[in-house]
Amino acid sequence: MLGLDRRTFPPALFVVAIFVVLTVILPRVDAAIGWDDPVLAGEQLALTDSIVFTPTTGWDVEAGFRVDDESRRSGDATVAGKGVTFQVSSDTFEGTPDELLDQVEKVTSRTDDPTFRVDGDRTTLTTTSGESGVAQPYSSVTGDGVVAAFVIAGRGLKITAYGPPAQMTAAVDNIQTMIASIRTVDRNNS
C-alpha cells in the first residue's frame, strides 16, 4: 500500500500519541489547575519550630508552611504579591545581624548572583516583639530590593524583598509589616 511498511505504523502512532499528550493534554491540565494560594487574615508561616511571621493578607504563598494545630512543619518561606517577592530563609548562626548581612553579601555575590551589590546605608529594624536586625538596599541584574538579617535564638534569618521599583515603592508598608511580624512562639505547648 503506497510503498509503506506496515511494521512502522505502531511506533509512528506511539510517537503521535506522545506528541498529542505533551502538546495538547498536559497544557490543558496545567491551565485548569489554579496555583494561587492566597494568605488569609491572621495566617502565619512557620520558619522554624519557634519562629513565625505573618504574611500580608491576599499575597500568594509560593513556598512555606502555615502554622496550624495539626502540623509541625517549618522551613523557608516565599510569598508574592503586587509584583514583589518576599523570601525568608533561616539557618543556624552564632553572630550578630551585621555579621550575617556581611556574610549574605559575600556569599550571594560569589555564588548566586555576581552582580549582587548592597548599597546605601544600613538601617536598624525592630520587630513588634522586640527583636533587632539590620536592613540594606541592594541591586543586581535580576532586580533591586532590600535584604535584612536577624539572629533569633541561634537562627540567622535572611530576608529579601525584590521587584520592579514602582511595585517596591507601593509595597514598602507591606514589607515593613511582614518583617515587623517576625516573632518567636512556643509551638511545643500548643
C-alpha positions in Angstrom: 0.0 0.0 0.0 1.8 3.1 -1.3 5.1 1.6 -0.5 4.7 2.0 3.3 6.0 -0.7 5.6 3.1 -1.7 7.9 5.6 -2.5 10.7 6.4 1.2 11.2 2.7 2.1 11.9 2.7 1.1 15.7 5.9 3.1 16.5 4.7 6.1 14.5 1.3 6.0 16.2 3.1 5.9 19.6 5.1 9.0 18.7 2.0 10.8 17.6 0.2 9.8 20.8 3.1 11.1 22.9 3.1 14.4 20.9 -0.6 14.9 21.5 -0.3 14.2 25.2 2.6 16.6 25.6 1.3 19.4 23.4 -2.4 19.3 23.9 -3.5 17.3 27.0 -0.8 18.4 29.6 -1.0 22.1 28.8 -4.8 21.9 29.3 -4.5 20.1 32.6 -1.9 22.6 33.7 -4.1 25.6 32.7 -7.0 24.1 34.6 -5.2 23.8 37.9 -5.0 27.1 39.8 -1.7 27.9 41.5 -3.0 30.7 43.6 -2.6 30.1 47.4 -3.6 33.4 49.0 -2.9 34.2 52.6 -6.0 34.6 54.7 -6.3 37.1 57.5 -4.3 36.0 60.6 -2.4 33.2 59.0 1.2 32.7 59.9 4.1 30.8 58.2 6.5 28.8 60.3 10.2 29.4 59.7 11.4 27.2 62.4 9.8 25.3 65.3 9.7 28.5 67.3 9.9 31.4 64.7 6.9 32.6 62.7 5.8 35.6 60.6 2.6 36.9 59.3 2.4 37.5 55.6 0.3 40.2 54.0 -3.3 39.1 53.6 -4.0 38.3 49.9 -0.4 37.7 48.9 0.3 34.2 47.5 2.3 31.6 49.3 4.8 30.2 46.9 6.8 28.2 49.4 6.4 27.6 53.1 4.2 26.0 55.7 1.3 27.6 57.5 1.2 27.3 61.3 -1.7 25.1 62.4 -2.5 22.8 65.2 -2.1 19.6 63.2 1.3 20.3 61.5 4.7 20.9 63.0 6.4 21.5 59.6 8.5 24.6 59.1 11.1 25.9 56.6 12.0 28.7 54.3 9.1 30.8 53.1 8.3 32.8 49.9 5.2 35.0 49.4 4.5 37.2 46.4 2.0 40.0 45.8 1.6 43.1 43.6 4.8 42.3 41.6 7.0 41.9 44.7 8.6 38.7 46.1 9.3 38.4 49.8 11.6 35.5 50.9 12.7 34.4 54.4 15.3 31.7 54.9 16.9 30.5 58.1 19.9 28.5 59.3 21.9 28.2 62.4 24.1 31.3 63.0 26.1 32.4 66.0 26.8 36.1 65.4 25.2 39.5 65.1 22.8 40.6 62.4 25.5 42.9 61.0 27.8 39.9 60.6 25.0 37.9 59.0 24.4 40.6 56.5 28.1 40.8 55.7 28.1 37.1 55.1 24.9 37.2 52.9 26.6 39.9 50.7 29.8 37.9 50.4 28.1 34.6 49.6 25.4 35.9 47.3 27.8 37.9 45.2 30.2 35.0 44.8 27.7 32.2 44.2 24.1 33.1 43.3 24.5 36.4 41.6 27.9 38.0 40.8 26.1 41.4 40.1 24.6 41.4 43.7 25.7 44.6 45.5 24.3 46.0 48.7 24.4 49.8 48.5 23.1 52.6 50.7 23.1 52.9 54.4 22.2 50.0 56.8 19.3 50.7 59.0 18.3 49.0 62.2 14.9 47.2 62.3 13.0 46.1 65.3 10.1 43.6 65.2 7.0 44.2 67.2 8.3 41.5 69.7 11.5 43.5 70.2 14.0 41.5 68.0 16.6 43.7 66.4 18.0 43.3 62.9 19.6 45.3 60.1 18.5 46.0 56.5 20.1 47.4 53.5 19.0 48.1 49.9 20.6 46.0 47.1 20.8 46.0 43.4 21.6 43.3 40.8 20.9 42.5 37.2 18.0 40.4 38.3 16.3 43.2 40.2 16.6 45.7 43.1 15.3 45.2 46.6 16.1 45.1 50.2 17.9 42.5 52.3 17.5 42.2 56.0 19.1 40.0 58.7 18.1 38.9 62.1 19.6 36.5 64.6 17.0 35.0 66.9 17.5 32.1 69.3 20.7 30.9 67.4 19.0 31.1 64.0 20.0 33.6 61.3 17.2 34.9 59.2 17.9 36.3 55.8 15.0 38.3 54.4 14.9 39.6 50.8 12.2 41.6 49.1 12.6 42.4 45.4 10.6 43.6 42.4 10.3 46.5 40.0 11.0 49.9 41.5 7.3 51.1 41.3 6.0 47.9 42.9 8.7 48.0 45.6 7.7 51.6 46.5 4.0 50.6 46.6 4.7 47.6 48.8 7.1 49.2 51.3 4.5 49.2 54.1 3.6 45.6 53.5 7.3 44.6 53.5 7.9 46.5 56.7 4.8 45.0 58.4 5.9 41.4 57.4 9.4 42.0 58.8 8.0 43.5 62.0 5.7 40.4 62.4 8.6 38.0 62.9 8.5 36.6 66.4 9.2 33.6 68.5 6.4 31.3 69.7 6.2 28.2 71.9 4.7 25.7 69.4 5.5 22.7 71.7 2.7 23.6 74.1 0.1 24.4 71.5 
